[in-house]
Amino acid sequence: MIRQLIEKGTLQGVRKHLKAGTCLCEAGAPANTLFYLLQGSAHIVSAQNTRVGELKANTLLGLADYNKERYSQMITVSEDSEVMVLAREELEKALLLSAPLRLYMIQQLSRQGILHASAYE
């Protein structure tokens, strides 16, 4: 879904090629960006310095902190990777234009356990 919107130009962002070990975001930094992993892999480390998981390509990163002011975790690319950096404002514009994207985001956020009841109305 996200990849298709990026390829169609509905969802705008900045494409970056990153070396293994590059940090996408750190716990405590302003959470104003999401990252779509186009190629490669990344891992998440919690604020308690516990490795939470490894993520593969075609994954939207940073969702756990979508409704927060600051990131609660660190995300680092595990291998040379390509990511699309998505400003929150750009994602919100695309949400207004695309009903399938809204449904996709509700599904993804519900897995994160961060939605309020009003999001389902």
C-alpha positions in Angstrom: 0.0 0.0 0.0 2.6 2.6 1.1 5.0 1.6 -1.7 2.3 2.0 -4.3 1.4 5.5 -3.0 5.1 6.4 -3.1 5.5 5.1 -6.7 2.3 6.9 -7.8 3.5 10.2 -6.2 0.5 10.4 -3.9 2.8 10.1 -0.9 5.8 12.4 -1.1 9.0 11.9 0.8 12.8 11.9 0.5 14.5 8.8 -0.7 17.7 8.0 1.1 20.4 5.3 0.6 21.9 4.5 4.0 24.9 2.5 5.2 24.5 -0.3 7.7 24.5 1.1 11.3 22.9 4.5 10.3 20.4 5.6 13.0 17.0 6.7 11.6 15.7 8.0 14.9 16.7 8.0 18.6 14.6 7.8 21.7 13.8 11.3 22.9 14.1 13.0 19.5 11.1 14.8 18.0 8.8 12.3 16.4 7.8 14.2 13.3 8.9 11.6 10.7 8.0 8.1 9.6 10.3 5.9 7.5 9.3 3.4 4.8 11.9 0.7 4.4 12.1 0.2 0.6 15.1 -2.2 0.7 17.3 -3.7 3.4 16.5 -4.2 7.0 16.4 -2.3 10.3 16.2 -3.1 14.0 14.4 -1.4 16.9 16.0 -0.9 20.3 13.7 0.3 23.1 14.5 3.2 25.4 15.6 0.5 28.0 18.3 -0.6 25.4 16.5 -3.9 24.6 16.5 -5.0 21.0 12.8 -5.3 20.2 12.9 -6.7 16.7 14.3 -6.9 13.2 12.2 -5.4 10.3 12.5 -6.2 6.6 11.7 -4.2 3.5 8.2 -2.9 2.8 7.7 -1.9 6.4 6.6 1.5 7.8 8.9 2.4 10.7 8.1 4.7 13.5 4.4 3.9 13.9 4.7 3.2 17.6 5.3 6.9 18.1 2.9 8.3 15.5 0.7 10.1 18.0 3.6 11.1 20.3 5.8 14.2 20.5 9.0 12.2 20.8 10.3 8.8 19.7 10.3 6.1 22.4 12.8 3.9 20.6 15.8 3.9 18.4 15.6 2.6 14.8 18.9 1.7 13.0 19.4 0.1 9.6 21.0 -3.3 9.9 22.4 -3.4 6.4 22.8 -1.0 3.5 19.3 0.1 3.0 17.0 2.4 1.0 14.3 4.3 2.9 11.7 6.9 2.1 11.6 9.6 4.8 8.0 10.7 5.2 7.2 13.9 7.1 4.1 13.5 9.3 2.5 16.4 7.4 2.9 14.7 4.0 1.4 11.5 5.4 -1.5 13.4 6.8 -2.1 15.1 3.4 -2.1 11.6 1.7 -4.5 10.3 4.4 -7.0 13.0 3.3 -6.8 11.9 -0.3 -6.8 8.1 0.1 -9.5 6.0 1.8 -7.4 2.8 1.4 -4.5 4.5 3.1 -6.7 5.5 6.0 -7.9 1.9 6.4 -4.3 0.7 6.2 -3.1 3.1 8.8 -6.0 2.2 11.2 -5.1 -1.5 10.8 -1.4 -0.8 11.3 -1.9 1.5 14.3 -4.3 -0.9 15.9 -1.5 -3.5 16.0 0.6 -0.9 17.8 -2.1 -0.4 20.5 -2.0 3.4 20.3 -5.3 4.3 18.7 -8.1 6.0 20.7 -11.7 4.6 20.4 -12.6 7.7 18.3 -10.4 6.5 15.5 -12.8 3.7 14.8 -15.9 5.9 14.5 
